[in-house]
Every structure is written in C-alpha cells, then in structure tokens.
Amino acid sequence: MSATPHSIETIYADVLRRNPGQPEFHQAVREVLESLTPVLERNPDYVDHRIVERICEPERQVMFRVCWQDDSGAVQINRGMRVEFNSALGPYKGGLRFHPSVNVSIVKFLGFEQIFKNALTGMPIGGGKGGADFDPKGRSDAEVMRFCQAFMTELYRHLGEYTDVPAGDIGVGEREIGFLFGQYKRITNRYESGVLTGKGLDWGGAQVRTEATGYGAAVFANEMLADRGTSMDGKQVVVSGSGNVAIYAVEKVQQLGGTVIACSDSNGYIVDEKGLDVELLKQIKERERARISVYADRVSTASYSESGSVWDVPCQVALPSATQNELDESAAATLAKNGCLVVAEGANMPTTPAGAAVFREAGVGFGPGKAANAGGVATSALEMQQNASRDRWTFEYTEHRLTELMVDIHRRCAETAIEYGQPGNLVVGANIAGFMQVASAMDAQGLM
Ligand code: NAP
C-alpha cells in the first residue's frame, strides 16, 4: 500500500493512531483495506464521503462491569462489552464471546469482520460483536446463570429486535443464550423472540442454527473444490477445534463423502485415520463438556497428542474452526507441502496474514472466514425472519436455504474477484463484495 492523501495507507495509519494496542483489530482492518484501492479508484464519491474512514470507526461501543457471586459466595468481577459497529444494512448483529482472552481489540476485530460477512449473506443485518472476559469452563450451571443474568442486566438497554441482536460465539451456546434471554424477558416484560438468536428449538430457535456455521463452511469448501474440478467426496479432511463450528463441519464433511481424520482443542489434538465418530464427539463435547483427549481414551484407533499441531496431519482440505491466528506461516507451509488443496475458515481470522500469503503463493485455495463461516449468521437472520412472522420452518427447508446462501456467497466472491482482475482470490472477492454493499447503503443514508 503506498501513501497519498486519503489513500488506504493514510487511512490505515490513522486507524493505528486512533486505536493503540489493538493488534487483532489492526490486522482485520488491514486485511480488508488491502483489497479496496481499486474500488476507491472506480468510486471517487466513496473517497469524498470518507466511507472507509467511517466504516473503521464503530457507531457505538459500550463497556460495563459485571458482578456476580460464585457458588462459594465469593464476589466475582468481569468486564462486559458490546461494539455496535455498523447499522447501514440492518440492526447490529453478531455473537457474544465468553472467554478469558476477550478484550476490546478482539471484540472490535470480530465486529469489523462481521460487517462484511453480514453484507455477503444478502440479509438485512448490520455488524456488531460483544462478550466478556468470563470463562464458563469449570463453572457450574448455577454460576453460568448468575453471570449471564448480571451481564444482561447491563446489556439489555442497548438491545432490541430492531436495534441489536446478539447470538453465540466461543463460550456462548444454547445454555447461555437461554439464561440471557430469560433475563432480558424478565427486565423488559416482553417476549421479544427476535432479540437473540441461537435460542432453543422449543422456544423460538431455528432448525439448523446449531449446525449452520460448520455445515456452511463445509459446503463453502465443497464449492471451492468444485472450482478445481473435484469435490469433498473421498477427501481427507482436518478440522481444528471441537466446539460448535468444528463438530458440525465434521458432520457435513462426512455427509459430502469426505473423511475427517483429526480435530483439536486448546490442549491437543486427536487423529483417527478411520474417520472421526461425530456422535461420540457430540457426546464428549456437548453433553459431558469434557476434553478432546477423552475421545482417544474411548476409541482404540484414535491417538491423542499435545506436541506439534493438528496442521501436521496431512490432508487435502483444512477447516480451521477454533480461534483467531491459530494457523501461522509454518503451519500453512506444512499444509501446502502435504498437498492441501483448499482451506476454508470456519473460525474468524484463524489464519495469520503470513499464513494466508503462503497459501496464495502455493496455489492453495483460501476461503476467508467472513465468507466461509457466514452460514451461522445467515441462519440467525432466518431465525429472526421466523420469529417476526411467528413461523417455524422444517430442518430440510432451512438447510436448503442455508446451502443456497453458501453457494451464492461463494459465487459472489468468485465473480467479484474476476471482475477486479484477481480470479480465484476469494479474499479480495469477499472484501470488495461486502464493502460495496455496505458503502452504497451508508452513502444513501447520508452523513452519520
Ligand atoms: P466453541 O464452541 O466455544 O468452540 C471453540 C473451540 O475452539 C473449542 O474446541 C476450543 O477448545 C477451541 N479453542 C478456543 N480457543 C483456542 C485456542 N486459543 N487455541 C486452540 N483452540 C482453541 O466456539 P465456536 O462457536 O465453535 O467458535 C469457533 C470459531 O468460529 C470462533 O472463531 C468463532 O468466532 C467462529 N464463529 C462461530 C460461529 C458460530 O455460529 N458459533 C459463527 C461464525 C464464526 P477449548 O475447549 O480447549 O477452549
């Protein structure tokens, strides 16, 4: 990027200056801005109206204290936050993350990515993200409930089905969404189903929402393989993580004829060349909330390791589905050397910029998270649609809609990449297609 007045380089320098100490946010902004120079050349109005600068500044950020009592009666203090980044296309929409690493930089990177991801779905949703530095791991259900109630007691005033609609993310699943929804309902005296997505199926949740992000990432990878004249059928696949996204990516890969031979958690990874048993994975992770090592204790053909990385396992398809910056330059080089054909990001920004560069140079297909994992938020938008119309769709119909959406997102990214002279570069395609939609809406709505 070269520096001229109002150039991308100048805008990026300003983002660095205004947001010190936020490396993840810087990384996410840089990755988008690097794609935008040709867009600004074709759309000088966007430069005059300073659309890029405005997109980089959240519309609103809230941060609050969350006090609650643990089971021993001791007072615990956490920090909660919500970044309402951009509402040009609809109410702010994006998950809540409960993890000890949560800070402003991480929430802003996630919220920034969310703007473009949500635009790519074609659904009427803006971008936001939130969370807390609370660790649900090892906490009792009663402790998680008290934390969620305290968190929502502060956050509720910023939410609403037409204002801001959170969902889950790392550490926030159906249990947490239930406690959060209950508290919102108690405080507001409104059964406002559309204020949160990822709800239980018995009380306003949508079929396929649990599966959507993982299913969508696998479908996206399959589209990338189709562009290369092949498919998931018969492929050896490695998935990182063993949470919500990872488990359902495993399930969909299997339905598409692939074999997932490895997955992980933050302690280590398991390998089973015969293919992972997804029902056992669900039992261990969703019901027992145990570590992934337990899988190897129960399956004789599986091994567990805490040395090396899940990316050392040779595969043709890689689906990083754990967390940000989990796949670095050396992991990318190992995957490329081992003959990996495509990488589709189930997680948000799991690949470092140097890792993505390795894939580009090696000709490994690379599907960025804002496109490849958009199935979750797209299905959240379908949940909002059902809540608004007091309707309930079948699993089959909802999954059909999800598959159509993922195929369409892939097509949009691929076509935009071609239009901007970079065929096959889905990063450029996703960034430009997402940006153009948000920019056009911002411009239409005037200066704010
Ligand atoms: P989750 O159910 O909490 O699972 C997260 C998984 O990643 C767990 O296996 C966890 O292992 C592992 N993990 C977390 N931090 C890690 C670290 N520092 N190193 C290695 N492994 C780590 O969360 P999730 O909903 O699947 O989300 C996973 C990723 O997908 C995140 O990047 C999230 O933002 C993104 N995403 C999620 C959705 C969605 O619908 N859920 C939608 C779009 C994007 P431990 O149990 O050991 O912590």
Boltz pocket constraint, residues with backbone or C-beta under 6 A from the ligand:
constraints:
  - pocket:
      binder: B
      contacts: [[A, 168], [A, 169], [A, 170], [A, 171], [A, 172], [A, 209], [A, 213], [A, 240], [A, 241], [A, 242], [A, 243], [A, 244], [A, 245], [A, 246], [A, 264], [A, 265], [A, 266], [A, 267], [A, 321], [A, 322], [A, 323], [A, 324], [A, 326], [A, 346], [A, 347], [A, 348], [A, 349], [A, 373], [A, 374], [A, 376], [A, 377]]
      max_distance: 6.0
